[in-house]
Amino acid sequence: MVKCQVVMDALERIAPHHLAEDWDNPGLLVGSPERQVSRILVALDVSDIVVRQAVHEGAEMIVAHHPLLFKPIKKIRTDEPLGHRLQVLLQHDIAVAAAHTNLDIARGGVNDVLAEAIGLSKLSSFVITQQGEGGETESLGRIGSLPQPMAIRDFAKQVREALPTEHVRFVDAGDRPVRKVALCSGAGAEFVDRAAMMGADAYVTGDVRYHDAQRAAELGMHVIDAGHFGTEFPVVATLVSRLREELRGEVEVIADRESKDFFSLA
């Protein structure tokens, strides 16, 4: 067993807190740094399904990508979903931590995992969030290249087969072959113009709205919407491996096995 703070120190090495966006809320959100931890459950969300898994598996801590708490709360109503979830967590003394935009941005984090999964290499920065004096950059998203040009329909199929999703939506912007690809995990539709400006043949993200798709088509750039869940859930397995490595077997680290995308096909 180790203290919860030891786990937080490991998370800091994997996804440094200073990388997080100003509006974000990563870190230890429920519980005490002094809590002794022998088993950690890693998940995308702190959902009811995940909380039940933690209780059933005897996990003393949940490490998630999405923060359970984003904004200050004025009341805890246990008859409402968030309040009930907090009640169960506190009753079972389960700590909760999150690594959100800091894990999106970090090397080896969400976007690097996504890029590798869909077959990209030669990665570079996309939306720069920090720049050092020596010119080194940190960024949301990545830009990379496919080994060989592909038709958009074939690339969309490759993305679907690589990710935990039943389907992808794509914007076919014409006969333009896909070689250079920009991506941003989760919800990155706001960066359609930037992807086009940087010469991407296709842009992979999630939560694309109708007018975002229209804009991409007007710019002559393909878009693949692989969903918020589909583009982010693959990091769970990677984070499990990274935490096991950092904690050197002193704590058992397990992955969420039950969560699924909220969207289904009719």
WOMO-V535708 format. One record per run of one state. SS is the DSSP state (a for helix, b for strand, c for the rest). FROM is the first residue (numbers start at 0). TO is the last residue. If there is no record, write none. Layout:
ss:SS from:FROM to:TO
ss:SS from:FROM to:TO
//
This chain:
ss:c from:0 to:0
ss:b from:1 to:2
ss:a from:3 to:13
ss:c from:14 to:15
ss:a from:16 to:18
ss:c from:19 to:25
ss:b from:26 to:29
ss:c from:30 to:34
ss:b from:35 to:36
ss:c from:37 to:37
ss:b from:38 to:42
ss:c from:43 to:46
ss:a from:47 to:56
ss:c from:57 to:59
ss:b from:60 to:63
ss:c from:64 to:79
ss:a from:80 to:90
ss:c from:91 to:93
ss:b from:94 to:97
ss:c from:98 to:99
ss:a from:100 to:104
ss:c from:105 to:108
ss:a from:109 to:116
ss:c from:117 to:119
ss:b from:120 to:130
ss:c from:131 to:135
ss:b from:136 to:149
ss:c from:150 to:150
ss:a from:151 to:161
ss:c from:162 to:167
ss:b from:168 to:170
ss:c from:171 to:176
ss:b from:177 to:182
ss:c from:183 to:187
ss:a from:188 to:196
ss:c from:197 to:200
ss:b from:201 to:204
ss:c from:205 to:208
ss:a from:209 to:217
ss:c from:218 to:220
ss:b from:221 to:224
ss:c from:225 to:226
ss:a from:227 to:231
ss:c from:232 to:233
ss:a from:234 to:246
ss:c from:247 to:250
ss:b from:251 to:254
ss:c from:255 to:265
//
